[in-house]
Amino acid sequence: MNKFQAMEVFVQVVETGGFNRAAENLKLPKATVTTLIQSLETSLSVKLLNRTTRHVSVTSDGAAYYERCLQILSDVRDAEESLIQNRLNPSGRLRVDAPTGLASDVIIPALPDFFALYPDIRLELGCSDRPVDLVEEGVDCAIRGGRRLADSRLIARRVGTMNYVTCASPTYLKLHGRPTHPDELAHHRCVNYFSSRGGKPFDWYFTRGVESVQVALSSHISLSDSYAYTSAGLSGLGIVQMANFLMTPFIEDGRLIPILEDWTNEPLPIHVVYPQNRHLSAKVRVFVEWIADLFSNHPTMRD
């Protein structure tokens, strides 16, 4: 027996005063209505209705049960309408974490468009280059770069690609010369970027045709923040390798100059990640879709 359907049938029988009218209203065979009421009474071990050939009346137990059924059915309808409404108009607090540079230069400038679409969402955007624990810190989703997920508790959706450029300030190149091959970086001052979690500097990768070079740099300065890293390059502290979207404005105004341009840097896949044991709510879903669309239309982020 479908208990929920049986409650609906019982309420209809009480309100219409008969099995025939209830069956008509619910578009069910009369035999189905009769069977459901009998099954309901059997499961409850209570007589809910008094039946005669001409009339159906509710018992005292049936009257009490009728009131409870009305409340239950009303609560279910309210829950369904709330979900439908929330799906159409997502609302509430949404906590997201993103790398500082990506948040400041790509996401935040586009947020007016997001809030125009979803004005009832209250966004809490954590901006840092440290990897957060989504489960422990109660973060709904995060934007991360990487080829593999270190945390098996997370689900990832690829939404874009971060491309890199190697460059240096005119002052640095004037003093130290311009390298023509990645191997020459060993004799240059380079600025390292390291993980705030493990403290290990990231290697640099270069490809030209079938030739691939991985460079592990020994640097006189290492940084873990993308803006501090960019500032080090602008200050002439050494050669830097950073995301295109951060470096392009400085390349365009001449404060940084691209080098090793005949070599390509290995792009980094960008994912939105969220806990696998957490229901993907409407507000998270629309944010993920919006981010995917934003990156797909960004000249330096699209796959």
N, C-alpha and C positions, 0 to 999 in steps of 0.2 A: 504494500500500500504506500502511495505517495502521501505522507502525512500533511504536507502543505496543501496539496490539491484537495484532500479530504476536508481540511478546515475551510477552504473556500466554498466547497460544496455545502457543508453544514451551514455556514453563514447564509448562503443563498436560500437554502430550504427554510431556515427560520424566518428570513426576511420576506420571502414570497408566500410562505404558508403552505407549500406543497412541493412534491417531487417533480411534477410535470413542469411547472413554471421555472423551477431552478434549472432543470435540464435544458429548457429552451434558452434561458439567459446565458447559460454557460456553453451552449452548443454541444451538449453531451447526450448520449443515449440515456433514457430513463433508467435502464438496467445498470448502467455504470454509476449513476447517482445513488441508486439503491444499494449497490454493492459497497461503495465507498462509505456510506453512512453505517452500514452493518459492520464493516471492518473497523471503522473508527470506534464504535461502541464496544466491539469485542476487545480491541487493544486497550481501551480505557477501563473495561469491566464496569461500565456505567450505561444506563439507559438515558439517552439524550433527548429522544423524541417520543411522544405518544402518537400513535397512528390509528386512524379509523378509515373507513372507506371514503369518507368525505372530507376529512380534515386532519391536519398535522399540527400538533401543539408541542411546545418545548417543555421539558421537565424542569424541576428546580435545579438539578445538576446541569442540565443542558443550558439553562439560562446563564449560570455562572460560567460555564465553558464558552458560551457564545461571546460574553464580554471579553474574556481573555483572548479568544480568537480574533476579535475585532482589533484589539491592541497589537497582537502579533502581526497580523496582516498589514496594519497601518505602518508599523515599524519597518516591515520588509519593503513596502512601497516607498517609504521615505528614504530608506537606504539606497534603493535602486535609482530613485530620482536624483539623490545626491551624487551618486557615482556618474550618472549620465551628465548631470550639470557640470561636475568637476572635469569630466572628459572634454566637454565643450568649452568650459572656461576654467582652466587649471588655476588653482590658487594656493596660498599658504607659503610657508617658509621653505626655501630651497637653498641648501648649503653646498657650495661648489668650491673646489680647490684647483688652482691653475698656476703654472710658472709665472714669475713676476713679469718678465718681458712680454710673454704671449698675452697675458691678461691686460697689461697697460697699453700695448701697441696695436693689438688686433681685436681683442674681445670687448674691452670697455668702450672704445669709440663706436662700436656697433650696437651697444646695449639700448640706446633709445629706440631702435627698431624692434628689439625684443620686447621691451615694455609696452610699445604700441600694440603689439600682438597679444601680450599676456599681462595686462595691467594689475591683476590681482596676485601675482607672484611676488614674494618678498625675497630678493636674492641676497645671500650672504656669500660674497666671493673672497675666499682666502687667496692671497697673492704671495707666494714664496717659492723659492727654488728647493726647499727641503721636501722630501717625500713624506706625505702624511699617511697615517694608518686610518683608512676610511672607517673600518669597523669600530676601532677603539675611540675615534674622535667624532663619530656621528656625522660623517660627511656623506652626502647623498651620491655625489659623483665627482670625479676628478679628471683633469686633462693631463695626460702623461705622454712622454716620448719614450720609445724603446721598441726593440724587436721582439722581446719576450717579457711576459709578466713574471715577476718574482713571487707574487702573492697568489697562491692557488685559490684563495677565497674570492677573487675578483673575476668579473666578466668584462671583456674589452670589446669595444667596437671601434674599428679604424675609421677615422674621420678626415685624415689628411696626411701630408708629408711635410717635414721641416727640412728645407734645403740649406746648405751651409756655404759660406764664402770665406776664403782666406785673404786677409788684408793687413795693411799696416799704415801708419801715418806717414805723410811726406817727410817729416823730420827724421823718423827712424830710417827710412829707406835712403835718405841723403847721407846719413852717418854710417850705415852698415851695409848698404848695397841691397840689390834685389835678387833673391834666390830664383833659380830657373828650374830646379828639380827638388822634390820633397826631401831627398837625402841631404841636401845642403842646409836644411833647417837645424840639423845638429850643431852647426857652427853659427847659428843666429840666436838672438834673444827671442824667446817665444813666451806667451802668457798661457799658463795652464788653467783649465777649468776642472774643478774636482767636485766629486759627489759629497754633499753635506752629510750623507749617511755613513759612507765608508771611508771618506777622506782620500780616495784613490783618484788620481788625475785620469782624465779621459784621453785615450790615444787619438791621433789624427789619422784619417784614412784618405787615400788618394787613388784615383783610377785614371788611366789613359790608355784607351784601346784594350789590349790584353794584359797590360802591366798594372799591377796593384802594389801599393806601398802602404805599410802601416808604420806610423812614426810614434815612438814613445819618447816624449820630450822631457828633458831635464831643465826645469825653468827656475829663474831667480824669483818669480812671483807666481802664486796660484790663488785663484779666487773661486768662490762658490755662489756668487750672485751675478746674474746676467748683466745688470746695469753697471755694477762695479767692474765687471770684465770688459764691457764696452768702453768704459771710462779709461781703463788701463791702455787700451789700444789707441784711443784718441790722445792720450798723454804721451805717446811715443815710448811706452815701456817695453814694447816688443810686438812681434807678429801675433795676430789673433785669428781665431777661426770660430765664427759664430753664425747664428741663423740669419738668413737673408733679410727677413723682415726687420731685424734690429739694425743691420749694417747699411741697408740700401740708402736711407736718408743721408748718412755721413759720406757714402761713396758719391752720391749725386752732388753734394756741395763741396767735394774735394778734400774733406778732412781725413778720409781714409782712401787708400788706393788698393784695388784688388791685385793679388799676385798669383802666380802659378795658374793662370787662367786656362791653360790648355789641359789642366787636370781637373777632374770632377771629384767632389767630396761625396761620400756615401750619405744619401738622404736618410733621415730618421722618421720612421712611421709615427704618427700621432694618434692616440686612442683616447676615447672617453671610457673610463672604467667605473664600475659600481659593484657593490657586494652582491654575490650570487644568491645569497639567502634573503635578500631584501626585495620586496615587491617593487617592481618598476612603476612608480606612480605616474599619473598623467603629467605632473609638473616636471619630473625628471625626463620623461619621454619627449616632451616638446622641447626641452632645453637641448637634449642630445641631437634631435633633428635640426634644431636651429643652428647649433655649432657645426654640424656636418655641412649644412648649406652655406654657412658663413665661410668655412675653410675652402669649400669647393669653388667659391667665387673669388677667393683671395689670390692675387697673382703669385705669391711666394709660398702658399700653403697647399694648393691643390695637388692631388695625386697625379 
